Amino acid sequence: MLTVTFRPGFGPPCLVSLCSLCCLGRPSRKQTELGSADLAWRALERDVTRLLAGHEQGLWSPSNGELEFAAGVARMPWSEESMRTAVREAHSLACSGRLVRALDKNAFVVLRHVPADDPALHSLRRLVDLLATEAERSRGGGLPPGAA
């Protein structure tokens, strides 16, 4: 258990205890104060986790445009600027959907504070890889059924 300082927009700072999962995953885990990266990470993590669960339960099926977007994101080096460009291009191509909305703004903030391989981005990597694999299969480049 870690105690961090939460600085609200007004009033005195408050000490807040975080569970071990929140301490390990958050982008500012080495600091005792919650920052903008932590708040953006929580929102990104919430959105990505919902999309993963919805996809696995069959409640959300990404469009072909979203699958191709995910495949492109999976292939590119992740940085704040590359993610910003990818999202901007997705909006202009009208293939934006729930995935692009989940990445818009919060992913940029998190990538500004952590490297692309940081554990804070694990859920996002998992979702992008899952959708990129699905895009590859839909193009006919995947493994045949029953292949290991």
MODELLER restraints for C-alpha pairs under 7 A, 6 or more apart:
rsr = mdl.restraints
at = mdl.atoms
rsr.add(forms.Gaussian(group=physical.xy_distance, feature=features.Distance(at['CA:1:A'], at['CA:17:A']), mean=6.63, stdev=0.5))
rsr.add(forms.Gaussian(group=physical.xy_distance, feature=features.Distance(at['CA:1:A'], at['CA:18:A']), mean=6.04, stdev=0.5))
rsr.add(forms.Gaussian(group=physical.xy_distance, feature=features.Distance(at['CA:1:A'], at['CA:19:A']), mean=5.49, stdev=0.5))
rsr.add(forms.Gaussian(group=physical.xy_distance, feature=features.Distance(at['CA:1:A'], at['CA:20:A']), mean=5.53, stdev=0.5))
rsr.add(forms.Gaussian(group=physical.xy_distance, feature=features.Distance(at['CA:2:A'], at['CA:17:A']), mean=5.64, stdev=0.5))
rsr.add(forms.Gaussian(group=physical.xy_distance, feature=features.Distance(at['CA:2:A'], at['CA:18:A']), mean=5.57, stdev=0.5))
rsr.add(forms.Gaussian(group=physical.xy_distance, feature=features.Distance(at['CA:2:A'], at['CA:23:A']), mean=6.82, stdev=0.5))
rsr.add(forms.Gaussian(group=physical.xy_distance, feature=features.Distance(at['CA:3:A'], at['CA:15:A']), mean=6.30, stdev=0.5))
rsr.add(forms.Gaussian(group=physical.xy_distance, feature=features.Distance(at['CA:3:A'], at['CA:16:A']), mean=5.43, stdev=0.5))
rsr.add(forms.Gaussian(group=physical.xy_distance, feature=features.Distance(at['CA:3:A'], at['CA:17:A']), mean=4.27, stdev=0.5))
rsr.add(forms.Gaussian(group=physical.xy_distance, feature=features.Distance(at['CA:3:A'], at['CA:18:A']), mean=6.24, stdev=0.5))
rsr.add(forms.Gaussian(group=physical.xy_distance, feature=features.Distance(at['CA:4:A'], at['CA:15:A']), mean=5.61, stdev=0.5))
rsr.add(forms.Gaussian(group=physical.xy_distance, feature=features.Distance(at['CA:4:A'], at['CA:16:A']), mean=5.29, stdev=0.5))
rsr.add(forms.Gaussian(group=physical.xy_distance, feature=features.Distance(at['CA:4:A'], at['CA:17:A']), mean=6.25, stdev=0.5))
rsr.add(forms.Gaussian(group=physical.xy_distance, feature=features.Distance(at['CA:4:A'], at['CA:32:A']), mean=4.53, stdev=0.5))
rsr.add(forms.Gaussian(group=physical.xy_distance, feature=features.Distance(at['CA:4:A'], at['CA:33:A']), mean=5.15, stdev=0.5))
rsr.add(forms.Gaussian(group=physical.xy_distance, feature=features.Distance(at['CA:4:A'], at['CA:34:A']), mean=6.70, stdev=0.5))
rsr.add(forms.Gaussian(group=physical.xy_distance, feature=features.Distance(at['CA:5:A'], at['CA:13:A']), mean=6.30, stdev=0.5))
rsr.add(forms.Gaussian(group=physical.xy_distance, feature=features.Distance(at['CA:5:A'], at['CA:14:A']), mean=5.62, stdev=0.5))
rsr.add(forms.Gaussian(group=physical.xy_distance, feature=features.Distance(at['CA:5:A'], at['CA:15:A']), mean=4.57, stdev=0.5))
rsr.add(forms.Gaussian(group=physical.xy_distance, feature=features.Distance(at['CA:5:A'], at['CA:16:A']), mean=6.05, stdev=0.5))
rsr.add(forms.Gaussian(group=physical.xy_distance, feature=features.Distance(at['CA:5:A'], at['CA:32:A']), mean=6.02, stdev=0.5))
rsr.add(forms.Gaussian(group=physical.xy_distance, feature=features.Distance(at['CA:5:A'], at['CA:33:A']), mean=4.57, stdev=0.5))
rsr.add(forms.Gaussian(group=physical.xy_distance, feature=features.Distance(at['CA:5:A'], at['CA:34:A']), mean=6.47, stdev=0.5))
rsr.add(forms.Gaussian(group=physical.xy_distance, feature=features.Distance(at['CA:6:A'], at['CA:13:A']), mean=5.61, stdev=0.5))
rsr.add(forms.Gaussian(group=physical.xy_distance, feature=features.Distance(at['CA:6:A'], at['CA:14:A']), mean=5.15, stdev=0.5))
rsr.add(forms.Gaussian(group=physical.xy_distance, feature=features.Distance(at['CA:6:A'], at['CA:15:A']), mean=6.04, stdev=0.5))
rsr.add(forms.Gaussian(group=physical.xy_distance, feature=features.Distance(at['CA:6:A'], at['CA:16:A']), mean=6.44, stdev=0.5))
rsr.add(forms.Gaussian(group=physical.xy_distance, feature=features.Distance(at['CA:6:A'], at['CA:33:A']), mean=5.98, stdev=0.5))
rsr.add(forms.Gaussian(group=physical.xy_distance, feature=features.Distance(at['CA:6:A'], at['CA:34:A']), mean=5.68, stdev=0.5))
rsr.add(forms.Gaussian(group=physical.xy_distance, feature=features.Distance(at['CA:7:A'], at['CA:13:A']), mean=4.57, stdev=0.5))
rsr.add(forms.Gaussian(group=physical.xy_distance, feature=features.Distance(at['CA:7:A'], at['CA:14:A']), mean=6.50, stdev=0.5))
rsr.add(forms.Gaussian(group=physical.xy_distance, feature=features.Distance(at['CA:23:A'], at['CA:29:A']), mean=5.63, stdev=0.5))
rsr.add(forms.Gaussian(group=physical.xy_distance, feature=features.Distance(at['CA:25:A'], at['CA:119:A']), mean=6.00, stdev=0.5))
rsr.add(forms.Gaussian(group=physical.xy_distance, feature=features.Distance(at['CA:25:A'], at['CA:120:A']), mean=4.87, stdev=0.5))
rsr.add(forms.Gaussian(group=physical.xy_distance, feature=features.Distance(at['CA:26:A'], at['CA:38:A']), mean=5.74, stdev=0.5))
rsr.add(forms.Gaussian(group=physical.xy_distance, feature=features.Distance(at['CA:26:A'], at['CA:41:A']), mean=6.88, stdev=0.5))
rsr.add(forms.Gaussian(group=physical.xy_distance, feature=features.Distance(at['CA:26:A'], at['CA:120:A']), mean=5.71, stdev=0.5))
rsr.add(forms.Gaussian(group=physical.xy_distance, feature=features.Distance(at['CA:27:A'], at['CA:37:A']), mean=6.20, stdev=0.5))
rsr.add(forms.Gaussian(group=physical.xy_distance, feature=features.Distance(at['CA:27:A'], at['CA:38:A']), mean=5.85, stdev=0.5))
rsr.add(forms.Gaussian(group=physical.xy_distance, feature=features.Distance(at['CA:27:A'], at['CA:113:A']), mean=6.87, stdev=0.5))
rsr.add(forms.Gaussian(group=physical.xy_distance, feature=features.Distance(at['CA:27:A'], at['CA:114:A']), mean=6.29, stdev=0.5))
rsr.add(forms.Gaussian(group=physical.xy_distance, feature=features.Distance(at['CA:27:A'], at['CA:120:A']), mean=5.83, stdev=0.5))
rsr.add(forms.Gaussian(group=physical.xy_distance, feature=features.Distance(at['CA:28:A'], at['CA:34:A']), mean=6.95, stdev=0.5))
rsr.add(forms.Gaussian(group=physical.xy_distance, feature=features.Distance(at['CA:28:A'], at['CA:37:A']), mean=6.92, stdev=0.5))
rsr.add(forms.Gaussian(group=physical.xy_distance, feature=features.Distance(at['CA:28:A'], at['CA:38:A']), mean=6.37, stdev=0.5))
rsr.add(forms.Gaussian(group=physical.xy_distance, feature=features.Distance(at['CA:37:A'], at['CA:109:A']), mean=5.83, stdev=0.5))
rsr.add(forms.Gaussian(group=physical.xy_distance, feature=features.Distance(at['CA:37:A'], at['CA:110:A']), mean=5.14, stdev=0.5))
rsr.add(forms.Gaussian(group=physical.xy_distance, feature=features.Distance(at['CA:37:A'], at['CA:113:A']), mean=6.55, stdev=0.5))
rsr.add(forms.Gaussian(group=physical.xy_distance, feature=features.Distance(at['CA:40:A'], at['CA:106:A']), mean=4.80, stdev=0.5))
rsr.add(forms.Gaussian(group=physical.xy_distance, feature=features.Distance(at['CA:40:A'], at['CA:109:A']), mean=6.40, stdev=0.5))
rsr.add(forms.Gaussian(group=physical.xy_distance, feature=features.Distance(at['CA:40:A'], at['CA:110:A']), mean=6.39, stdev=0.5))
rsr.add(forms.Gaussian(group=physical.xy_distance, feature=features.Distance(at['CA:41:A'], at['CA:106:A']), mean=6.63, stdev=0.5))
rsr.add(forms.Gaussian(group=physical.xy_distance, feature=features.Distance(at['CA:41:A'], at['CA:110:A']), mean=5.96, stdev=0.5))
rsr.add(forms.Gaussian(group=physical.xy_distance, feature=features.Distance(at['CA:43:A'], at['CA:106:A']), mean=6.96, stdev=0.5))
rsr.add(forms.Gaussian(group=physical.xy_distance, feature=features.Distance(at['CA:44:A'], at['CA:102:A']), mean=6.37, stdev=0.5))
rsr.add(forms.Gaussian(group=physical.xy_distance, feature=features.Distance(at['CA:44:A'], at['CA:103:A']), mean=6.92, stdev=0.5))
rsr.add(forms.Gaussian(group=physical.xy_distance, feature=features.Distance(at['CA:44:A'], at['CA:106:A']), mean=5.75, stdev=0.5))
rsr.add(forms.Gaussian(group=physical.xy_distance, feature=features.Distance(at['CA:44:A'], at['CA:107:A']), mean=6.57, stdev=0.5))
rsr.add(forms.Gaussian(group=physical.xy_distance, feature=features.Distance(at['CA:45:A'], at['CA:123:A']), mean=6.83, stdev=0.5))
rsr.add(forms.Gaussian(group=physical.xy_distance, feature=features.Distance(at['CA:47:A'], at['CA:102:A']), mean=5.67, stdev=0.5))
rsr.add(forms.Gaussian(group=physical.xy_distance, feature=features.Distance(at['CA:48:A'], at['CA:102:A']), mean=6.65, stdev=0.5))
rsr.add(forms.Gaussian(group=physical.xy_distance, feature=features.Distance(at['CA:48:A'], at['CA:123:A']), mean=6.66, stdev=0.5))
rsr.add(forms.Gaussian(group=physical.xy_distance, feature=features.Distance(at['CA:48:A'], at['CA:124:A']), mean=6.07, stdev=0.5))
rsr.add(forms.Gaussian(group=physical.xy_distance, feature=features.Distance(at['CA:49:A'], at['CA:123:A']), mean=6.89, stdev=0.5))
rsr.add(forms.Gaussian(group=physical.xy_distance, feature=features.Distance(at['CA:52:A'], at['CA:127:A']), mean=6.11, stdev=0.5))
rsr.add(forms.Gaussian(group=physical.xy_distance, feature=features.Distance(at['CA:54:A'], at['CA:60:A']), mean=5.05, stdev=0.5))
rsr.add(forms.Gaussian(group=physical.xy_distance, feature=features.Distance(at['CA:55:A'], at['CA:61:A']), mean=6.11, stdev=0.5))
rsr.add(forms.Gaussian(group=physical.xy_distance, feature=features.Distance(at['CA:65:A'], at['CA:95:A']), mean=4.69, stdev=0.5))
rsr.add(forms.Gaussian(group=physical.xy_distance, feature=features.Distance(at['CA:66:A'], at['CA:95:A']), mean=6.02, stdev=0.5))
rsr.add(forms.Gaussian(group=physical.xy_distance, feature=features.Distance(at['CA:66:A'], at['CA:96:A']), mean=6.50, stdev=0.5))
rsr.add(forms.Gaussian(group=physical.xy_distance, feature=features.Distance(at['CA:66:A'], at['CA:97:A']), mean=6.65, stdev=0.5))
rsr.add(forms.Gaussian(group=physical.xy_distance, feature=features.Distance(at['CA:66:A'], at['CA:99:A']), mean=6.86, stdev=0.5))
rsr.add(forms.Gaussian(group=physical.xy_distance, feature=features.Distance(at['CA:67:A'], at['CA:131:A']), mean=5.62, stdev=0.5))
rsr.add(forms.Gaussian(group=physical.xy_distance, feature=features.Distance(at['CA:67:A'], at['CA:132:A']), mean=6.15, stdev=0.5))
rsr.add(forms.Gaussian(group=physical.xy_distance, feature=features.Distance(at['CA:67:A'], at['CA:135:A']), mean=5.10, stdev=0.5))
rsr.add(forms.Gaussian(group=physical.xy_distance, feature=features.Distance(at['CA:68:A'], at['CA:135:A']), mean=6.08, stdev=0.5))
rsr.add(forms.Gaussian(group=physical.xy_distance, feature=features.Distance(at['CA:69:A'], at['CA:90:A']), mean=6.95, stdev=0.5))
rsr.add(forms.Gaussian(group=physical.xy_distance, feature=features.Distance(at['CA:70:A'], at['CA:128:A']), mean=5.31, stdev=0.5))
rsr.add(forms.Gaussian(group=physical.xy_distance, feature=features.Distance(at['CA:70:A'], at['CA:131:A']), mean=5.89, stdev=0.5))
rsr.add(forms.Gaussian(group=physical.xy_distance, feature=features.Distance(at['CA:70:A'], at['CA:132:A']), mean=5.27, stdev=0.5))
rsr.add(forms.Gaussian(group=physical.xy_distance, feature=features.Distance(at['CA:71:A'], at['CA:131:A']), mean=6.95, stdev=0.5))
rsr.add(forms.Gaussian(group=physical.xy_distance, feature=features.Distance(at['CA:71:A'], at['CA:132:A']), mean=4.08, stdev=0.5))
rsr.add(forms.Gaussian(group=physical.xy_distance, feature=features.Distance(at['CA:71:A'], at['CA:135:A']), mean=6.55, stdev=0.5))
rsr.add(forms.Gaussian(group=physical.xy_distance, feature=features.Distance(at['CA:74:A'], at['CA:128:A']), mean=6.06, stdev=0.5))
rsr.add(forms.Gaussian(group=physical.xy_distance, feature=features.Distance(at['CA:74:A'], at['CA:129:A']), mean=6.23, stdev=0.5))
rsr.add(forms.Gaussian(group=physical.xy_distance, feature=features.Distance(at['CA:74:A'], at['CA:132:A']), mean=6.58, stdev=0.5))
rsr.add(forms.Gaussian(group=physical.xy_distance, feature=features.Distance(at['CA:78:A'], at['CA:116:A']), mean=5.37, stdev=0.5))
rsr.add(forms.Gaussian(group=physical.xy_distance, feature=features.Distance(at['CA:79:A'], at['CA:111:A']), mean=5.78, stdev=0.5))
rsr.add(forms.Gaussian(group=physical.xy_distance, feature=features.Distance(at['CA:79:A'], at['CA:116:A']), mean=6.48, stdev=0.5))
rsr.add(forms.Gaussian(group=physical.xy_distance, feature=features.Distance(at['CA:80:A'], at['CA:108:A']), mean=4.81, stdev=0.5))
rsr.add(forms.Gaussian(group=physical.xy_distance, feature=features.Distance(at['CA:80:A'], at['CA:111:A']), mean=4.97, stdev=0.5))
rsr.add(forms.Gaussian(group=physical.xy_distance, feature=features.Distance(at['CA:80:A'], at['CA:112:A']), mean=5.45, stdev=0.5))
rsr.add(forms.Gaussian(group=physical.xy_distance, feature=features.Distance(at['CA:83:A'], at['CA:108:A']), mean=6.62, stdev=0.5))
rsr.add(forms.Gaussian(group=physical.xy_distance, feature=features.Distance(at['CA:84:A'], at['CA:108:A']), mean=6.42, stdev=0.5))
rsr.add(forms.Gaussian(group=physical.xy_distance, feature=features.Distance(at['CA:87:A'], at['CA:100:A']), mean=6.19, stdev=0.5))
rsr.add(forms.Gaussian(group=physical.xy_distance, feature=features.Distance(at['CA:87:A'], at['CA:104:A']), mean=6.64, stdev=0.5))
rsr.add(forms.Gaussian(group=physical.xy_distance, feature=features.Distance(at['CA:90:A'], at['CA:96:A']), mean=5.47, stdev=0.5))
rsr.add(forms.Gaussian(group=physical.xy_distance, feature=features.Distance(at['CA:136:A'], at['CA:142:A']), mean=5.79, stdev=0.5))
